[in-house]
Amino acid sequence: MSVKPTGAVRTLDPDDVLVTKTNTDDVIVYANETFLRITGYTEDEILGQTHQLIKHPEMPRGLAAHLNAMVNDGHEMLVYVPQLAKDGATFWLLAHSTPSYDAHGRLVGDHSNDRAPHPDAVAEASAFYAQLLAEERRHADPEAGKAASSRLCDELLQAKGMTFEEWVWSITKGRGE
């Protein structure tokens, strides 16, 4: 199923908390009722699918690869993410993802608690992501575009003197998120 953005924007209520759990292959094994309501998917439609199902085309692939590597390395992360609902509506999340381990300390996936982001932070994240997407689109080869976008991300953050995580915190602080 390939959903295209419609241009409609869905906002979350301040009390909404979207929760998902995935395995190490990014397959969704749990989604709470709020997640299902916001995305428009049923539990049967979402369980067993990867997060690619709700991946928005405005999320830079180079950055997505970096974030997936962080999760697979067992790192906690905070990130602004545009998502795509079943009906094509766009919604933004401030996603907080933590690694999940089994009783033997082995990484088995991640647990994400996502909230409504502040509109000013979304505007900043969207502008930053647009730069990365423009770089990706300059390349005919998708893998070259992803690599170029990742390099540009590193360069832009280095110019700010920040890691990605520090940048996320910098646009989050003081906004009540």
C-alpha positions in Angstrom: 0.0 0.0 0.0 1.5 3.3 -1.1 -0.1 6.4 0.4 0.6 9.8 -1.2 0.4 13.1 0.8 -2.8 15.0 0.2 -1.6 18.3 1.7 -4.0 17.9 4.6 -2.3 18.5 8.0 -3.4 16.7 11.1 -2.4 18.2 14.5 -2.2 16.2 17.7 -3.8 17.2 21.0 -1.3 18.2 23.7 -2.4 15.1 25.7 -2.0 12.6 22.8 0.8 10.1 23.3 1.3 7.7 20.4 3.1 4.5 21.5 4.6 1.8 19.3 6.9 -1.1 19.9 9.0 -2.6 17.1 11.4 -5.5 16.8 14.9 -5.1 15.4 13.6 -5.3 11.9 11.5 -2.2 12.5 8.3 -4.4 12.4 5.5 -2.9 14.5 4.5 -5.4 17.2 2.4 -3.0 19.3 0.5 0.2 18.6 -1.7 2.0 21.1 -5.2 3.3 20.4 -4.0 6.9 20.0 -1.5 5.8 17.3 -4.3 3.9 15.5 -6.7 6.9 15.7 -4.1 9.4 14.4 -2.8 7.2 11.6 -6.2 5.9 10.6 -5.0 2.3 10.5 -6.5 -0.6 12.3 -4.5 -2.8 14.5 -4.7 -5.6 11.9 -3.4 -3.3 9.2 -0.5 -1.9 11.2 0.9 -4.9 13.2 3.5 -6.8 11.2 4.3 -3.7 9.1 7.4 -1.6 9.3 7.3 2.1 10.0 7.9 2.6 6.3 4.1 2.3 6.1 3.8 5.8 7.7 7.1 7.3 6.4 6.6 10.7 4.9 8.4 11.5 1.7 9.6 14.7 3.3 11.7 12.8 5.8 15.3 12.8 4.4 16.4 9.2 3.7 20.0 10.0 4.8 18.7 11.2 8.2 16.3 8.3 8.5 19.2 5.9 7.9 21.3 7.6 10.6 18.4 7.4 13.1 17.7 3.7 12.3 21.4 3.0 12.9 21.2 4.8 16.3 18.2 2.6 17.3 19.9 -0.6 16.1 23.0 0.4 18.1 20.8 0.6 21.2 20.8 4.4 21.6 17.9 6.5 22.9 16.9 9.3 20.7 14.6 12.3 20.4 13.6 13.4 16.9 11.1 15.4 15.0 9.4 13.2 12.4 6.8 14.0 9.7 4.5 11.0 9.3 1.8 10.1 6.8 -1.6 8.8 7.8 -3.6 6.3 5.9 -5.7 9.0 4.3 -2.6 11.0 3.1 -2.7 13.6 5.9 0.6 14.7 7.3 1.3 14.9 11.0 4.4 15.7 12.9 5.7 14.0 16.0 8.3 14.6 18.6 9.4 11.0 18.9 11.2 9.6 21.9 12.5 6.2 21.1 14.3 3.9 23.6 15.8 0.5 23.0 14.1 -2.6 24.3 16.0 -5.5 25.7 15.1 -9.1 26.7 15.9 -10.7 30.0 19.4 -11.6 28.8 20.3 -8.0 27.8 19.9 -8.5 24.0 18.4 -5.7 22.0 14.9 -6.9 20.8 13.6 -3.6 19.3 12.5 -0.2 20.4 9.7 1.5 22.3 8.6 4.9 21.0 6.5 7.4 22.9 5.5 10.3 20.6 3.9 13.6 21.4 2.7 16.7 19.7 5.6 19.0 18.8 5.6 22.8 19.1 4.8 24.5 15.8 8.0 26.6 15.9 10.1 23.5 16.3 8.3 21.8 13.4 9.0 24.9 11.3 12.7 24.7 12.2 12.9 20.9 11.6 11.0 21.2 8.3 13.5 23.9 7.0 16.5 21.8 8.1 15.0 18.6 6.5 14.2 20.6 3.3 17.9 21.4 2.8 18.7 17.7 3.2 16.0 16.7 0.8 17.2 19.2 -1.8 20.6 17.6 -1.6 19.2 14.1 -2.0 17.2 15.1 -5.1 20.3 16.6 -6.8 21.5 13.0 -7.3 20.0 10.6 -9.9 21.2 7.6 -7.9 19.1 7.2 -4.7 22.0 5.8 -2.7 24.3 8.6 -3.7 21.6 11.1 -2.7 21.2 9.4 0.6 24.9 9.6 1.3 25.1 13.2 0.1 22.2 14.2 2.4 23.9 12.5 5.3 27.2 14.3 4.6 25.3 17.6 4.4 23.5 16.9 7.7 26.9 16.4 9.3 28.3 19.6 7.8 25.3 21.7 8.8 25.4 20.4 12.4 29.2 20.8 12.5 28.8 24.5 11.4 26.4 24.9 14.4 28.8 23.1 16.7 26.2 20.5 17.6 25.4 16.9 17.3 22.0 16.0 15.9 20.7 15.3 19.4 22.0 18.7 20.6 20.2 20.4 17.7 16.9 18.6 18.5 17.2 19.7 22.1 18.1 23.3 21.0 14.8 23.6 19.1 12.8 21.9 21.8 13.9 23.7 24.9 11.6 26.3 26.3 8.7 25.3 24.1 6.7 23.2 26.6 7.3 19.9 24.8 
